[in-house]
Amino acid sequence: MNQNGGDQLGWLLDNLVSRVANVRQALVLSSDGLFVAKSQAMSREEADQLSALAAGVHSLARVPAGRSAAGRCGRPSSRWSPRS
């Protein structure tokens, strides 16, 4: 994680989490699946795990794009919500 960029985005993510209802944590990933910044409520281990999960889901979502008649599909999106 880029210390300066991560710190600059971290406060923004904390602000977002505090203002949006039902949001407890936030994470920003790079295009290759590494986390760039996280909210304060998320541990480094959680950020690494969610980054790996999101990278895998994103990769799987891209597979159908190569198989479609048009050759591309819409932008993949994922949402993860643990049930506790």
N, C-alpha and C positions, 0 to 999 in steps of 0.2 A: 504494500500500500504506500502510495506517495504521502509522506507525512504532512507536507504543506497542503496539498490538495484535499487529502482526507480530513484534516482538521478544519479546513474552510467549509467543506461540505457537511461535516459532522454537525456543526451548530445549526446549519440549515435543516438537516434531517431531524434534529431534536425539536426545532421549532415546528416543523411539519407534523411530527408525531403529537405534539402538545395541542395543536389546533384542529386536527382532523379526528372526528368521532370514530371510535372503534379501531383506531390504529395504535399499536403498541410499540412497533419497531419498524425501522426503514433501512434499506440497503441499496447501495448503488454499485452496479457491476460494470466491468469493462466488457468490450465485445468478445474477449476470449474467456470470460467467465470468472475472472479474478475480482475480488471486491475492491472497490476504490474508496468507499466511505460507508460508515454505518452509524446508526443512532447510538446514543450512549447506553441505552437499555440492553443492547445486544452485545454479547461477549464476542471476542475474536474467534473462538471455536465455533459459535453459532454462525457467524458471518462466513467462515470457511465452509462449513457444512452446507449452508443454504446456497452459497455460490456454486459449489459443486453440483448440487441438485438442480439449480436453475440452468447451469451450462448443459447438463445432460438432457433436461426437458427441451431446451432450445434446440439442441442438436437433433433430437428425435422429431421435433416439429418441422424441421427443415427437410426431412426425408421425403414426405409426400410432395413437396414443391418440385422436386426433380422428376416425379412420376406423373404429374398432372399434364393434361393436354396443352395447357397454356405455357407450361414450363416454369410457372411460379405461382405462389399463393400469397395471401395476405401476410402481414407481419405477425410472427408468432407472439403470443402473450401467455404468461403464466401467473397464477396466483396461488400461494401456498398458505394454508390456514390449518395449523395443528388442532386436533380435537383433544381437549384435556378434560 
